[in-house]
Structures are given as C-alpha cells and as structure tokens.
Amino acid sequence: MAGSPKDSDDYVPPEIDQPHKPEGDQDDKLAKGKKLFATCQDVENDNRTSYKDDTNFVRARAQWPADIRAQREAEGRPCLTIDRLGPVIRQVVNDSRQNKPSIKVHPADSGADVDTAEVINGLIRNIEYTSNADVAYDTAVETAVGGNIGGPMDGEGAGGW
C-alpha cells in the first residue's frame, strides 16, 4: 500500500517504539525463581559431586587420592592404575548400542485406531532421526554406567547440564 507509514525509511514498529514495562510482581517472580534454583542446587549438590568423582575415577583414571599421589610422586614411587572398569563399562554401553531403546505406540483400547498409532509411531521415528536421539540415548547410557546418573552434568555431550 503506497503512502503507508511502513513504506517510509524511518518507520519503527510499535513494539520497538514503546519499551516493555514489566509487571509489578516480576521482581517477586525473579526472587522466587532464584530461591528455587538455590534450593535445587543444595539438594542436587551431593549427586553432582558424586557424579564428578565417579567420572574422574572412570575416565580420567584419578584413582589415587591427591595427597597419597603427591606423596608417592615426591618419593619417586609409581602410582599404578589398572583399568578394570573400562572394559565392563564398554561392554554395557555397547550392548545398549546394539539394542537401541525406542518409543512404540500401541492402541490402548477398543476405541483406539491402529492406523493412528502407526502415524504417531512414524512421527516419533522422524523426531528421533532429525534430533539425533541416538546420540542422547548413548550419552545417557554412558553417563549412567560411568557416572551413576542419566545425563552429562559437566556441560559436555548431548543434553549437557
């Protein structure tokens, strides 16, 4: 439409022209959110610490306590680490990779439609494929077996926290 304000070079959409004014209770919501987050951190702290210790033990092979390791190194004594967990963890993870988890929809009662269930199954398979769900499944198994939790908590890997 010729001559409308949208055609001019100095047109500013209304949502940009007028700044958003926060609601009065937004500060209360933010404070409540911060409090809930702090509570979650406190509750999950032991699990996260345990995960990091387990993961360091398995992956980084940090199987010697720091003080004993430092003492042995100062004395020129070796700190042998024999990896007995790695092969077992790889076996469990590889078994899981061979038997991939999958989502399957079944009609639940006599009123349910088999064709609808098949369409939903197709949608789920497509979502799994396009989102690389196999990577998330593998990562969950690896961290569950090696770190005793179902997803990475160090910011690495699929779904990192």
C-alpha angles and dihedrals in degrees: 000000000000118000096021119135089247090066095059121091094234096055114133118190113241094244091059095040093057116049117227113258113214119233117256095250095048091099089053090051091049092049091048091049092051091049092050091047091052089050091051091050091051093048095045096042095095092048093049093047091049090049092052092048092048093046093049090049093051104033105025092035089228091160098142121078109249096242095050091045091051091048093050092046091049089052091047092244121142124250102211118198117193111194106221096149099053097072092046092049092048090050093054093044093047091048088054091049090053091050102042117198114240140180116242125185118208127184106258104206144000091281093057121099121231091206091055090050089052091051090050090048089053092050091049092049089050092050091048091050098046093044095047090239090170089069091052091047092050093046091050092052093046093051093042092054099037101033104022095240133092102242140025114276098186097074093256129113131016113337094006114188 
